[in-house]
Structure formats: C-alpha cells, structure tokens
Amino acid sequence: MALINARSVVNKTFIINDFFSARHLNSQRTTGRGGGLASVYKDIFSCRPVVSKEYQSFELQLFTLELCDPVLFALIYCPPKPNSNFLKDFADFLGDFIAKYDKVMIVGDFNVHVCCAADSLAKEFINLLNAFDLTLQINVPTHQHGHTLDLVLTYGCSLNELEVCENGFSDHKTIMFTFPSFNKTVKPMYSARQSLLITSATREAFRSAFSEGLLQSDALNTDSSAEELLRSFNSTCVHALDQVAPLKTHLHKPKSEPWLNDTTRTLRRICRRFERKWRKDRLQVTMQMFRDSLTQYQKAVKTARSIYFTDIINENCHKPKTLFNVINSTISPSTGLDIEVSLVSCEDFLCFFVQKTHDLRMGLNPVSSDPSTLSSCTAVFSCFTPVTDNHLIEIVDHLKASGSPTDVMPLPSLSKL
C-alpha cells in the first residue's frame, strides 16, 4: 500500500500510473480547484464506500476493505491554511467511527507539523490521537523542507515494511507499507485459466481414443434414453480428451495500454535507470535528471495517447456506435466499487419491479376479445412424411453453430473432427 501526495495529477497522470504499475500497488471531488482525493485499488479487493457527513476543515473519503475482519480506511486532506475547527471536526469524525470498527487506518496530508514539539496545534493533535488510542506510524520527514505532514494512523492493526521514499514528481515523499492481513487473503496477481491445446495431430489421436471409448460404452445401445446417450457421449469425450489433450493452466497477465510504443517504453526504461542511479548515489543532480526524464515520459505518453484516439476517430468516422463506445470508456470509466447487498436494497428492487410491471400493464390497450377462447381448427394433419438422414444432415449443416461454456469440448474443435 502507498500514500502519495501528488500535488495535482493533471500533468502527472501517466507518471503516477507507471508508479502504480512498477510497484504493484493495489469517488473523487468534481468541483473546485486544488486538493481532491482518490483511492486506487486492485479489483481483487472488495471495497465498499462508507457515507459520512461533510467536514468544513478537511476533505474525507471513507471505504471499508472486506477482509475476515473489515477494516475502515479513511483518506484525509487538510488544507495548509490553519483552521480553528480542525481539531473539533477531527474529534467528531473519530467519535463517529472509531467505536464502530475494530480496525481503522487513517492516512493523508494533515498539514500538522507533528515533528515540531513546540507547535501548539501539534501538541493538541497528538493528545487527541492518544485519547482515541490511535498509533502514529510516521516519525520521519515526509516533505522536502524537513517537516512531517503526511501521516499514517492505525487503530487495532499494525503495519510492516514501512518506508518513506522520494518519488520524483512531488515535493511530498511517498509512504509505502504492507498490511499483514493482506498476505492471507490476497489472490494471485494474475488470473489463472485452464484451456485445451488442440492441433491436427491431437484431432487424429482424439478420433482413435474416442472410437475405442465409444465401443466400450453404452452409447451404441439403441434402448438407452436420450439423457443416457448424452451422458455416455460426454464421459467418452472427457476420457478421450484427458488422454490426448489434458487441461493446461495459463496465467493471463493484464494487457498494457494500446497507445504505448517503442518510444514510450524506451523513455520508461530511462526513468528506471535514473531512479536506480539516484537511489544509489543520492546526488541532487541525479534527482534532477530523474525528474526531467519523468517529464519527458509524461509528454511522450500523452502525445501517443492523443494520436491513438485520433486514429480511431478517423477510421470510424462513419461508425457512431464505435465512436460512442470509445468516448464513453474514456470519459465515463466503470467504477470498481461493489454495490452493498442488503435486505433493504432487495426489497426496494422488488417494489420497483412490481410497480414497473403494473405501470406497463396499465398502459396497454384493452383487448376486445377474450384471448383464452380457442378458435375451431380449419385444417387437420393426418399424414406425416418421415425425415430422412440426408434431410436431417442438410438441416444441421445450415444451422448456425452455437456452443456453451459447459460443453465438454469446444464447438470449433468438435466441428472439425
């Protein structure tokens, strides 16, 4: 996990995205200028937003991480200008939520100089933390001028591998740490998927294994029902596939952004090289080279992304559906927050569904005749011509192929046998 004070992400979007990717890190304000909060997490975690009242002295974003014991996460930003109501508002916030959760983590830029023992606001703030049994995890400077402004507070939980490091794109340092509960619940980074590898040689081997299995099964018994024949066919297919093409597990890595090219990848490698060099020599000139390389990388990715979307628009200028999907995915990305399911929400959905159905029925025009009255038959079928094998094969050949995920064998492979 990491706490990053980016000092505006408008001109650092690709740099910060690359920062997340390199370190495998796991609702925002829509009006105003400056400040603003954003929580970024991987979709393998189950996070639920928590509603709270607004506080005048600081911005707040709340969500719970659904582990064995739910953890309340609070992200806070307090403007640098002193506010006389900050301690009162923060005390009200702690009083509202500390008693409701066994584990709480509060992170953010508090703009309180906790490193200055003579600061009156810092003294009162520390006393408030002690009153609510909160642990201050940061005791080193987090700002380039030597002050400790970005804080990590915990209640009922501990942290491991806490590190305060430079990031190259902000005058605030990045705070990185691990949460012990994650090690027991986090899923693999890449999703695993099982698939069949079927080639021309595999098809020949399958035909032989399937023919042998078919002779040993009851599939050729004409007295069997359709369900029994289907079960026999599926078991024979599965047994033959296990012999010639057993399932193999593959790890599917997430795809990179489509607009990244050789130029942007080269610039990213240069950024990595300067970062490693700075961490080794800690020279100011190396840090400046690292920052310059980050700026070049940001500009290059922004240009490549613009060219990528321009090409899509030019190629699909006569396809409004494609253009709408591209624009919608760009300006309205889907949120990763799960919807909380409760008895109240289910009842609300049921009432909405019943009312919607009632409104639709009331809007229909009444039918003049009773639809349940059966009319007399004007024709009687007395003779049927049996379907021949050739006619049945011709009908099946003209049908559109369709399959199901539960099929024992993929339809394209089955049709080629």
Phi, psi and omega per residue, in radians:
M1 nan 2.779 -3.100
A2 -2.640 2.557 2.997
L3 -1.965 2.088 -3.068
I4 -2.174 2.162 2.995
N5 -1.764 1.666 -2.965
A6 -1.357 -0.290 -3.084
R7 0.971 1.027 -3.120
S8 1.451 2.146 3.131
V9 -1.774 0.054 -3.055
V10 -1.020 -0.785 -3.107
N11 -1.817 0.309 -3.093
K12 -2.340 0.335 -3.010
T13 -1.039 -0.832 -3.073
F14 -1.303 -0.543 3.088
I15 -1.134 -0.793 -3.124
I16 -1.195 -0.677 3.088
N17 -1.060 -0.727 3.097
D18 -1.179 -0.584 3.090
F19 -1.089 -0.751 3.095
F20 -1.084 -0.819 -3.069
S21 -1.128 -0.697 -3.081
A22 -1.187 -0.514 -3.063
R23 -1.895 0.151 3.075
H24 0.925 0.782 3.132
L25 -1.344 2.428 3.102
N26 -1.703 nan nan
S27 nan 1.977 -3.006
Q28 -1.811 2.800 3.087
R29 -1.266 2.417 -3.043
T30 -1.863 -0.142 3.139
T31 -2.255 2.852 3.101
G32 1.579 2.998 -3.119
R33 -2.244 2.381 -3.094
G34 1.476 2.818 3.141
G35 1.189 -2.558 -3.139
G36 1.617 2.550 -3.093
L37 -2.240 2.612 3.062
A38 -2.618 2.296 3.056
S39 -1.915 2.146 -3.104
V40 -2.020 2.222 3.136
Y41 -2.538 2.772 3.127
K42 -1.333 2.672 -3.082
D43 -1.295 -0.069 3.075
I44 -1.349 -0.219 3.096
F45 -1.676 2.587 3.089
S46 -1.803 1.855 -3.112
C47 -2.054 2.427 -3.133
R48 -2.207 2.270 3.132
P49 -1.193 2.583 3.106
V50 -2.062 2.245 -3.116
V51 -1.479 2.368 3.089
S52 -2.485 2.875 3.096
K53 -1.302 2.839 3.140
E54 -1.510 2.488 3.099
Y55 -1.984 2.384 -3.046
Q56 -1.302 -0.449 -3.013
S57 -1.635 -0.216 3.115
F58 -2.712 2.759 3.064
E59 -1.621 2.561 -3.019
L60 -2.452 2.420 3.005
Q61 -2.338 2.223 -3.056
L62 -2.123 2.464 2.975
F63 -2.766 2.747 3.096
T64 -1.899 2.453 3.038
L65 -1.729 2.048 -3.018
E66 -1.426 1.602 3.009
L67 -1.892 -2.887 3.073
C68 -1.000 -0.761 2.988
D69 -1.993 2.013 -3.097
P70 -0.995 2.452 3.129
V71 -2.017 2.242 3.088
L72 -1.547 2.157 3.090
F73 -1.895 2.323 3.105
A74 -2.188 2.194 3.088
L75 -1.909 2.165 -2.992
I76 -2.210 2.452 2.963
Y77 -2.297 2.136 3.103
C78 -1.950 2.122 -3.130
P79 -0.995 2.662 -3.096
P80 -1.162 -0.431 3.133
K81 -1.214 2.221 -3.103
P82 -1.000 2.457 3.121
N83 -2.276 2.144 -3.063
S84 -1.179 -0.316 -3.108
N85 -1.628 0.026 -3.031
F86 -1.075 -0.873 -3.087
L87 -1.106 -0.670 3.121
K88 -1.165 -0.794 3.134
D89 -1.107 -0.736 -3.115
F90 -1.175 -0.651 3.085
A91 -1.138 -0.701 3.086
D92 -1.097 -0.724 3.119
F93 -1.081 -0.813 3.135
L94 -1.104 -0.703 3.126
G95 -1.130 -0.534 -3.123
D96 -1.338 -0.535 -2.948
F97 -2.078 -0.454 -3.087
I98 -1.056 -0.695 -3.095
A99 -1.268 -0.265 -3.069
K100 -1.571 -0.301 -3.056
Y101 -2.264 2.508 3.103
D102 -1.406 -0.444 3.141
K103 -2.269 2.236 -3.112
V104 -2.388 2.413 3.036
M105 -2.266 2.209 -3.122
I106 -2.105 2.142 -3.139
V107 -2.288 2.757 3.075
G108 2.636 3.137 3.096
D109 -1.683 1.805 -3.082
F110 -1.552 -0.305 -3.085
N111 0.922 0.635 3.025
V112 -1.980 2.166 -3.076
H113 -1.385 1.326 -3.119
V114 -1.189 -0.241 3.121
C115 -1.380 -0.244 -3.103
C116 -1.723 1.850 -3.072
A117 -1.151 -0.443 -3.097
A118 -1.515 -0.114 -3.103
D119 -1.296 2.173 -3.083
S120 -1.156 -0.706 3.124
L121 -1.126 -0.695 3.125
A122 -1.118 -0.699 3.120
K123 -1.074 -0.836 -3.132
E124 -1.143 -0.616 3.125
F125 -1.152 -0.768 3.118
I126 -1.110 -0.716 3.105
N127 -1.085 -0.650 3.113
L128 -1.155 -0.708 3.093
L129 -1.089 -0.748 3.137
N130 -1.140 -0.606 -3.127
A131 -1.131 -0.574 3.135
F132 -1.732 0.200 3.079
D133 1.052 0.646 3.090
L134 -1.598 2.492 -3.127
T135 -1.809 2.192 3.069
L136 -1.519 2.021 -3.022
Q137 -1.568 -0.192 -3.053
I138 -1.897 2.222 3.094
N139 -2.356 0.385 3.119
V140 -2.230 2.793 3.132
P141 -1.074 2.453 3.095
T142 -2.056 0.024 3.133
H143 -2.147 2.656 -3.065
Q144 -1.125 -0.334 3.106
H145 -1.571 0.097 3.012
G146 1.670 0.119 -3.129
H147 -1.707 2.722 3.080
T148 -1.788 1.736 -3.069
L149 -1.954 -0.619 -3.137
D150 -1.579 2.178 -2.981
L151 -2.158 2.707 3.001
V152 -2.221 2.044 -3.124
L153 -2.006 2.414 -3.126
T154 -2.272 2.645 3.070
Y155 -2.439 2.062 3.110
G156 1.319 0.215 -3.141
C157 -2.619 2.871 -3.110
S158 -2.188 2.906 3.136
L159 -2.162 2.724 3.084
N160 -2.206 2.723 3.005
E161 0.921 0.772 3.137
L162 -1.280 2.305 -3.082
E163 -2.498 2.345 3.050
V164 -1.924 2.033 -2.993
C165 -2.377 2.735 3.047
E166 -1.237 2.631 3.107
N167 -2.108 -0.286 3.070
G168 1.554 -0.143 -3.100
F169 -2.212 0.125 -3.134
S170 -2.647 2.710 3.062
D171 -1.426 -0.080 2.997
H172 -1.730 2.421 3.133
K173 -1.392 2.798 3.103
T174 -1.605 2.361 3.092
I175 -1.840 2.056 -3.124
M176 -2.042 2.500 -3.131
F177 -2.822 2.924 3.082
T178 -2.050 2.614 -3.133
F179 -1.894 2.069 -3.022
P180 -0.971 -0.608 -3.087
S181 -1.148 -0.406 -3.112
F182 -1.141 -0.604 -3.045
N183 -1.089 -0.407 -3.096
K184 -1.640 -0.285 -2.996
T185 -2.119 -0.269 -3.049
V186 -1.269 2.384 3.101
K187 -1.418 2.947 3.106
P188 -1.016 2.655 -3.101
M189 -1.114 -0.662 -3.135
Y190 -1.932 2.451 -3.131
S191 -1.319 2.421 -3.139
A192 -1.667 2.477 -3.124
R193 -2.507 2.408 3.122
Q194 -1.749 2.427 -3.108
S195 -2.583 2.860 3.107
L196 -1.759 2.465 3.037
L197 -1.923 1.806 -3.058
I198 -2.003 2.102 3.108
T199 -2.057 -3.114 3.107
S200 -1.096 -0.690 3.101
A201 -1.149 -0.633 3.120
T202 -1.148 -0.653 3.138
R203 -1.105 -0.730 3.124
E204 -1.117 -0.745 3.123
A205 -1.162 -0.610 3.129
F206 -1.173 -0.704 3.132
R207 -1.019 -0.772 -3.122
S208 -1.152 -0.822 -3.116
A209 -1.148 -0.645 -3.136
F210 -1.198 -0.703 3.131
S211 -1.112 -0.740 3.117
E212 -1.133 -0.756 3.124
G213 -1.155 -0.593 -3.130
L214 -1.163 -0.646 3.125
L215 -1.195 -0.526 -3.101
Q216 -1.525 -0.181 -3.101
S217 -1.711 -3.097 3.127
D218 -1.680 0.283 -3.072
A219 -1.178 -0.418 -3.120
L220 -1.569 0.022 3.135
N221 -1.354 1.994 -3.075
T222 -1.252 -0.248 -3.136
D223 -1.487 -0.126 -3.114
S224 -1.313 2.656 3.099
S225 -1.378 2.989 -3.135
A226 -1.110 -0.670 3.132
E227 -1.142 -0.721 3.127
E228 -1.159 -0.699 3.103
L229 -1.121 -0.701 3.127
L230 -1.142 -0.765 3.112
R231 -1.099 -0.692 3.111
S232 -1.140 -0.706 3.119
F233 -1.122 -0.788 -3.132
N234 -1.114 -0.770 3.140
S235 -1.136 -0.639 3.105
T236 -1.166 -0.720 3.100
C237 -1.100 -0.793 -3.122
V238 -1.095 -0.755 3.139
H239 -1.118 -0.720 3.134
A240 -1.190 -0.703 3.128
L241 -1.157 -0.658 3.116
D242 -1.092 -0.474 -3.135
Q243 -1.406 -0.756 -2.986
V244 -1.781 -0.455 -3.090
A245 -2.583 1.281 3.133
P246 -1.154 2.706 3.138
L247 -1.114 2.400 3.093
K248 -2.076 2.450 -3.120
T249 -1.597 2.273 3.125
H250 -2.179 2.476 3.059
L251 -1.667 2.137 -3.108
H252 -1.687 1.951 3.115
K253 -1.445 2.567 3.101
P254 -1.137 2.477 -3.123
K255 -1.320 2.522 3.092
S256 -1.358 2.922 -3.135
E257 -1.075 2.377 -3.040
P258 -1.173 -0.327 -3.092
W259 -1.522 -0.114 3.094
L260 -1.223 2.370 -3.110
N261 -2.311 -3.007 -3.097
D262 -1.101 -0.616 -3.141
T263 -1.137 -0.831 -3.128
T264 -1.171 -0.627 3.114
R265 -1.173 -0.666 3.090
T266 -1.104 -0.778 3.111
L267 -1.121 -0.600 3.099
R268 -1.170 -0.679 3.078
R269 -1.118 -0.647 3.100
I270 -1.116 -0.726 3.082
C271 -1.039 -0.773 3.124
R272 -1.082 -0.704 -3.100
R273 -1.145 -0.775 3.113
F274 -1.171 -0.606 3.106
E275 -1.125 -0.794 3.112
R276 -1.094 -0.678 -3.138
K277 -1.141 -0.712 3.132
W278 -1.183 -0.689 3.123
R279 -1.141 -0.363 -3.136
K280 -1.531 -0.790 -3.054
D281 -1.787 -0.342 3.107
R282 0.991 0.574 3.115
L283 -1.555 2.556 3.141
Q284 -1.154 -0.620 -3.139
V285 -1.152 -0.623 3.104
T286 -1.215 -0.675 3.078
M287 -1.079 -0.701 3.119
Q288 -1.147 -0.665 3.077
M289 -1.134 -0.659 3.105
F290 -1.118 -0.757 3.132
R291 -1.162 -0.694 3.110
D292 -1.104 -0.689 3.128
S293 -1.167 -0.616 3.080
L294 -1.132 -0.694 3.111
T295 -1.121 -0.738 3.098
Q296 -1.114 -0.713 3.120
Y297 -1.107 -0.754 3.117
Q298 -1.029 -0.807 -3.131
K299 -1.139 -0.722 -3.112
A300 -1.138 -0.760 -3.134
V301 -1.196 -0.659 3.112
K302 -1.100 -0.731 3.104
T303 -1.153 -0.776 -3.139
A304 -1.091 -0.686 3.117
R305 -1.153 -0.710 3.109
S306 -1.096 -0.749 3.117
I307 -1.128 -0.677 -3.130
Y308 -1.067 -0.841 -3.130
F309 -1.265 -0.543 3.080
T310 -1.107 -0.746 3.119
D311 -1.113 -0.701 3.123
I312 -1.104 -0.744 -3.135
I313 -1.141 -0.736 -3.138
N314 -1.161 -0.659 -3.117
E315 -1.316 -0.430 -3.074
N316 -2.083 0.582 -3.106
C317 -1.118 -0.400 3.130
H318 -1.811 0.258 3.140
K319 -2.150 1.487 -3.065
P320 -1.075 -0.551 -3.129
K321 -1.129 -0.764 3.127
T322 -1.127 -0.748 -3.141
L323 -1.112 -0.708 3.129
F324 -1.107 -0.748 -3.139
N325 -1.107 -0.703 -3.141
V326 -1.154 -0.820 -3.128
I327 -1.146 -0.715 -3.129
N328 -1.128 -0.704 3.119
S329 -1.218 -0.373 -3.118
T330 -1.501 -0.805 -3.054
I331 -1.660 -0.289 -3.130
S332 -2.336 1.138 3.122
P333 -1.163 2.634 -3.118
S334 -1.227 2.477 3.110
T335 -1.483 2.587 -3.119
G336 -1.598 0.079 -3.082
L337 -1.339 2.333 3.121
D338 -1.385 2.570 3.078
I339 -1.507 2.236 -3.108
E340 -1.279 2.172 -3.126
V341 -1.658 2.202 3.132
S342 -2.501 2.979 3.120
L343 -1.122 -0.613 -3.131
V344 -1.174 -0.779 3.141
S345 -1.141 -0.641 3.098
C346 -1.145 -0.721 3.110
E347 -1.146 -0.670 3.110
D348 -1.116 -0.723 3.114
F349 -1.147 -0.690 3.125
L350 -1.103 -0.772 3.125
C351 -1.113 -0.700 3.106
F352 -1.107 -0.745 -3.117
F353 -1.136 -0.763 -3.129
V354 -1.126 -0.767 -3.131
Q355 -1.152 -0.695 3.126
K356 -1.109 -0.755 3.111
T357 -1.104 -0.719 3.130
H358 -1.112 -0.745 3.136
D359 -1.114 -0.683 3.122
L360 -1.151 -0.705 3.133
R361 -1.167 -0.669 3.141
M362 -1.195 -0.432 -3.137
G363 -1.462 -0.153 3.137
L364 -1.367 2.534 3.077
N365 -1.285 2.405 -3.139
P366 -1.142 2.497 -3.141
V367 -1.492 2.343 -3.095
S368 -1.214 -0.652 -3.097
S369 -1.904 2.792 3.141
D370 -1.382 2.024 -3.099
P371 -1.213 -0.270 -3.118
S372 -1.399 -0.200 3.139
T373 -1.348 2.185 -3.113
L374 -1.507 2.342 3.066
S375 -1.511 2.731 -3.117
S376 -1.271 2.575 -3.134
C377 -1.341 2.349 3.116
T378 -1.702 -0.193 -3.136
A379 -2.473 2.607 -3.121
V380 -2.208 2.220 3.079
F381 -1.562 2.149 -3.094
S382 -2.124 -0.184 -3.084
C383 -2.465 2.351 3.129
F384 -2.200 2.358 3.107
T385 -1.549 2.198 3.135
P386 -1.057 2.546 3.120
V387 -1.449 2.252 3.121
T388 -1.492 2.863 3.132
D389 -1.107 -0.727 -3.132
N390 -1.109 -0.707 3.114
H391 -1.139 -0.694 3.124
L392 -1.140 -0.742 3.113
I393 -1.107 -0.691 3.133
E394 -1.125 -0.698 3.122
I395 -1.153 -0.769 -3.116
V396 -1.132 -0.680 3.139
D397 -1.104 -0.493 -3.113
H398 -1.563 -0.088 3.131
L399 -1.358 2.593 3.079
K400 -1.331 2.227 -3.086
A401 -1.190 2.347 3.089
S402 -2.551 2.521 -3.110
G403 -2.269 -3.011 -3.120
S404 -2.471 2.589 3.091
P405 -1.066 -0.346 3.139
T406 -1.512 -0.050 3.112
D407 -1.090 2.478 -3.121
V408 -1.254 -0.324 -3.140
M409 -2.505 2.378 -3.139
P410 -1.012 2.443 -3.067
L411 -1.038 -0.780 3.136
P412 -1.010 -0.676 3.123
S413 -1.257 -0.637 -3.135
L414 -1.191 -0.633 -3.120
S415 -1.220 -0.380 -3.118
K416 -1.550 -0.109 -3.126
L417 -1.373 nan nan
